[in-house]
Amino acid sequence: MENPVRFFAQRQTTVLCGFACFFRKISRPVVSCVIIKPLRGFIIYAYMRGDEGSMKNFNWCVYTYRHRKAFMYVAEKIIPDEALKKEILYRAEVHDVDKLLLYLFFDQKEVQDWHVLHQPHHLESGLGKSYVDLAETVIDYECAPYTKPDKPLNAYDFVHKLISLGYLTKEKAETLFGIMRSFGIDRSYDGTKDAAGMEYLRQFEEVTEEMILFEVFCYIHKYPESEAVEYLLKRWKKKSLHRQNLCYNNITS
């Protein structure tokens, strides 16, 4: 039998999501009232839990949470230009948080596919790329070995792999290599040999649901009009209406 708290929240959010999609275009105070509070109060709490009472996609949330910490560490460590470092660290606050939010509600593949298409630091997104976007791409690649056993290559080696697989032209790759040269990382090496970095990341070996939700709450509070929140509201509204139709059909059949 379905969790009654989740069922109650699903019914309430049908109305909330409808109002949110309408009022979010009007004013920030209304956005705060109609989007942030319902998301934190009803939606996040009720929908984040699966049928067994555990956080949906918890392992993927942990994977992404630890990656975010590695991203911040590497950005702080290797970017020599202070202005660029400031911009990348600003981006680091929200880097991949959209995935943390959406993982609480949707299947991992759907979230990953949506994220890749909507974030310019992913080369395959098809979106326009600024220098800062590509710098974020390099940091994203460079920090992977720190927390991702399935992605052991640093940025230099990974870009060479993309070239060999035909996913990246040498011309486009040269722009990334240029950024790597400016960071002093245009060479092959094992990032896991960074003793200081691995020691720093050890404090995040145990990630809790509370730690994940804290970052999600900060994100939706600061960016209530983000594309991820927009996607979430639209999907919920559609899902809630579909659910109501099913209930109606079951009753009348």
C-alpha positions in Angstrom: 0.0 0.0 0.0 1.3 3.5 -0.9 2.6 5.7 1.8 -0.4 7.9 2.9 1.9 10.9 3.4 3.1 10.7 -0.2 -0.5 10.2 -1.4 -1.7 13.3 0.5 1.2 15.4 -0.8 0.6 14.3 -4.4 -3.0 15.5 -4.2 -2.0 18.8 -2.7 0.7 19.5 -5.2 -1.7 19.2 -8.1 -3.1 22.6 -7.1 0.3 24.0 -5.9 2.1 23.2 -9.1 -0.7 24.8 -11.2 -0.5 28.0 -9.2 3.3 27.9 -9.2 3.5 27.7 -13.0 1.2 30.7 -13.2 2.4 33.0 -10.4 6.2 32.4 -10.9 6.0 34.9 -13.8 4.6 37.7 -11.7 6.9 38.6 -8.8 9.8 37.3 -6.6 7.7 37.5 -3.3 5.0 35.4 -4.9 7.5 33.0 -6.3 8.9 32.6 -2.8 5.5 32.0 -1.3 4.1 29.7 -4.1 7.2 27.8 -5.2 9.8 27.7 -2.4 7.6 26.9 0.5 5.5 24.2 -1.2 8.6 22.6 -2.6 10.3 22.4 0.8 7.2 21.7 2.8 5.1 19.3 0.7 7.0 18.2 -2.3 10.6 17.6 -1.2 9.6 15.8 2.0 6.9 13.6 0.5 8.2 12.8 -3.0 11.8 12.2 -2.0 11.0 8.9 -0.5 10.5 5.7 -2.4 7.9 3.1 -1.6 10.3 1.5 1.0 10.8 4.8 2.8 14.3 5.5 1.5 15.5 8.4 -0.6 15.0 7.8 -4.3 18.3 7.4 -6.2 20.2 7.8 -2.9 23.4 6.3 -4.3 23.4 8.6 -7.3 22.8 11.5 -5.0 25.8 10.5 -2.9 27.9 10.1 -6.1 26.9 13.6 -7.3 27.3 15.2 -3.8 30.9 13.9 -3.5 31.7 15.0 -7.1 30.5 18.5 -6.3 33.0 18.7 -3.4 35.8 17.4 -5.6 34.9 20.1 -8.2 35.2 22.8 -5.7 38.5 21.5 -4.4 40.1 21.2 -7.8 38.8 24.6 -9.0 40.3 26.2 -5.9 43.6 24.4 -6.4 44.4 24.7 -10.1 43.0 28.0 -11.4 45.7 30.7 -11.3 43.6 33.6 -12.6 41.7 35.1 -9.6 38.8 36.5 -11.7 38.2 33.2 -13.4 38.6 31.3 -10.2 35.9 33.5 -8.6 33.5 32.9 -11.4 34.1 29.1 -11.4 33.7 28.9 -7.6 30.5 30.9 -8.0 29.3 28.3 -10.5 30.5 25.5 -8.2 27.7 26.5 -5.8 25.2 25.1 -8.3 27.3 22.7 -10.3 25.1 19.6 -10.8 22.7 20.5 -8.0 19.9 20.3 -10.6 20.7 16.6 -10.7 20.5 16.3 -6.9 17.1 17.9 -7.0 15.7 15.8 -9.9 17.2 12.6 -8.6 14.8 12.8 -5.7 11.8 12.3 -8.1 12.8 10.8 -11.4 14.8 7.9 -12.7 18.6 8.4 -13.1 18.7 8.1 -16.8 16.0 10.7 -17.3 17.7 13.1 -15.0 21.2 12.6 -16.6 19.8 13.0 -20.1 17.9 16.2 -19.1 21.0 17.6 -17.3 23.3 17.0 -20.2 21.0 18.8 -22.6 20.5 21.9 -20.4 24.0 22.6 -19.0 26.5 24.3 -21.3 29.5 22.8 -19.6 28.5 19.5 -21.3 30.0 19.5 -24.8 27.2 17.4 -26.1 24.5 19.8 -25.0 24.5 21.8 -28.3 24.3 25.0 -26.3 26.6 27.9 -27.0 29.9 27.7 -25.1 31.7 30.6 -23.5 35.3 30.4 -22.2 34.0 30.0 -18.7 31.7 27.2 -19.8 34.7 25.3 -21.2 36.8 26.1 -18.1 34.0 24.4 -16.1 34.1 21.5 -18.5 37.8 21.1 -17.9 37.4 21.2 -14.1 34.5 18.7 -14.4 36.8 16.3 -16.2 39.8 16.9 -14.0 38.1 16.3 -10.7 36.4 13.0 -11.8 39.1 10.6 -10.6 38.9 12.0 -7.1 35.4 10.5 -6.4 34.4 8.5 -9.5 36.0 5.1 -9.7 34.3 4.5 -13.0 36.0 7.6 -14.5 39.7 7.3 -13.6 41.1 9.6 -16.3 42.1 13.2 -15.7 41.0 16.0 -18.1 44.0 15.6 -20.4 43.6 11.9 -20.8 39.9 12.0 -21.1 39.9 14.6 -23.9 42.4 12.4 -25.8 40.0 9.5 -25.3 37.1 11.5 -26.7 39.3 12.3 -29.8 40.2 8.7 -30.3 36.5 7.7 -30.1 35.6 10.3 -32.7 33.4 12.3 -30.2 35.6 15.4 -30.3 37.5 17.1 -33.2 41.1 18.1 -32.7 40.2 21.7 -33.3 37.6 21.7 -30.5 40.0 19.7 -28.3 42.7 22.3 -28.7 40.6 24.9 -27.0 40.3 22.6 -24.0 44.0 21.8 -24.1 44.7 25.5 -24.1 42.7 25.9 -20.9 44.5 23.0 -19.4 47.9 24.7 -20.3 46.7 27.8 -18.5 45.9 25.7 -15.5 49.1 23.7 -15.6 47.4 20.4 -16.1 48.2 19.6 -19.7 49.7 16.3 -19.0 48.8 12.7 -18.0 48.8 11.9 -14.3 46.8 10.1 -11.6 44.6 12.6 -9.7 44.1 10.0 -6.9 47.8 10.6 -6.0 46.9 14.0 -4.7 47.3 13.2 -1.0 45.9 16.5 0.2 42.9 16.3 -2.1 42.1 12.7 -1.1 42.4 13.6 2.6 40.1 16.5 2.1 37.5 14.4 0.4 37.6 11.7 3.0 35.4 13.8 5.2 32.6 13.2 2.6 32.8 9.5 2.6 29.7 9.3 4.7 27.0 11.3 3.0 23.5 11.5 4.7 20.1 12.4 3.3 20.2 15.5 5.5 23.4 16.6 3.8 21.9 16.1 0.3 18.6 17.9 1.2 20.5 20.8 2.7 22.1 21.5 -0.7 18.8 21.0 -2.5 17.0 23.4 -0.2 19.7 26.0 -0.7 19.4 25.6 -4.4 15.6 26.0 -4.7 15.7 28.9 -2.2 18.3 30.8 -4.2 17.2 29.8 -7.7 13.4 29.2 -7.6 13.1 30.1 -11.3 15.8 27.7 -12.5 15.2 25.4 -15.4 15.3 22.4 -13.1 12.5 23.7 -10.9 10.5 24.6 -14.0 10.9 21.1 -15.3 9.9 19.6 -12.0 6.8 21.7 -11.7 5.6 20.9 -15.2 6.3 17.1 -14.8 4.5 17.1 -11.5 1.5 18.9 -12.8 1.3 16.4 -15.7 1.8 13.5 -13.4 -0.7 14.6 -10.8 -3.4 15.2 -13.4 -2.7 11.8 -14.9 -2.9 10.3 -11.5 -6.3 12.0 -10.9 -7.6 10.6 -14.2 -6.6 7.1 -13.3 -8.3 7.4 -9.9 -11.4 8.8 -11.6 -11.4 6.0 -14.2 -11.0 3.3 -11.4 -13.9 4.8 -9.5 -16.3 5.0 -12.4 -15.4 1.8 -14.1 
